[in-house]
Amino acid sequence: ADCLTRLGLIPRLQHMTRQCKRIASKYAFHVHVKDFLYKSGNELKPGGWWAVTNGGNYVRGTILGHGVVPVKACLNALKKEKYDGYLSLEFEGREECLPAIQDGLEYLKRIIDTL
């Protein structure tokens, strides 16, 4: 039997390219939705919680909708591929947790309502 029929994926939306979304949506059953702030690696590394990407740029988590991840476009791509699994809101920013999660969830619901 094809091992992919027994396996599932839990992709992170912000890491998915267009091609990856097409392939992964067939096997995904749970998608993590989160957002990031971004700064070019040509600048000095900001202080605090900024991480260095493989490409030498800087990112840090933020409230969903406040960063650079094209959330609506990503969810549209998953819908186009008939994804019908779970979405989970993930937050690891520096903002106050509960208000940040509430704001992100409200934003996510608004996007879902437009799909």
N, C-alpha and C positions, 0 to 999 in steps of 0.2 A: 504493500500500500504506500501511496505517496505520503511521506512524513509531514508535508505541509498541511495535509488535511487534518492532522491531529495536533498541530501546533498553532498557537496564536501569537500575535504581536501586540505589544503595548507601546506604540510609537509616541514620541513627544513631538507635538505639532511644530514647534519652533525649529526642529532639526530636519524636517522633511522637505525635500526638493519636490518639484512638480512630478517628476518621474517616480520618485519614491512614494508619493501619495497614491499614484495610480496602482502601483504594485502592492503596497502595504495595505491599502484599503480592502483588498480581497481577503486578507488574513488577520486584519486588526479586529480586536474586540473591545479595546479600551484605549482611548486617546487622551493623553495629558495635554491640557491647554494652559500655557503660561506665556508671559511676556518679558521682554528684556529691554533695558536701555543699552545703547551702543555708543562707543567712542572709537575713533580711528586709532590704530597702533602708531600712526605718525605723531601723535600727541604723547605727552608724558602720561604715565599711568596715574589715573586718579587715585586718591586715597580711599580707604574704606574697603568695601566689599566687592570691588571690581575684580573679575577673573580675566585671565588672558586666554583668548581663543587659540586654536591651532594655527590660525592665520596671523596671530600677533596683534589682534585687536582686543578691545576691552568690552566686557558685558557685565551687567548685574541685573538681577531679577527686579521686577517692578509690578505694579498693579496691572492686571489685564486691561488692555486698551490704552495704557500710558506709554508703551514702548514701541518698538519698531517691527514686531512680528505682525505680518498681515493676516490677522486672525480671521476676518471675514472671508478673505480669498482662500485661505486654507480650508475652512469649513465648507465653503462652496465646492471646492475641489473634492473633498471627501463625499459630499452629498451627491455630486455628479457621478461618482463611482459607486453610489448606492450603499455607502457605509451606514450601518444601522446599530453600531455598538454603543458603548458608554463613552461619555466625555467626563473628565474630571478636571476641576479647576485646581491648578497648582500655584502656590505663591511662596516666594522666598526672598522678598524684597526687604528694604529697611524701613518701610512705612509701618505704621501701627497695624498689627495683624487683622483683627476683626473688621475694622472699617475697610481695609484693603481688600479682604476677601468679599465683603458685602458689595463693594464697588465693582470688583471684577465679576462677580456672579451676576449682578444687574446688567453689566455690559454684555456678558455672554448670552444671557436670556434675550436681550434686545437683538443681538445678531441672529440667534436661532429663530426668533419671530419673523425675521426678514428673509429667511431661506426658503 
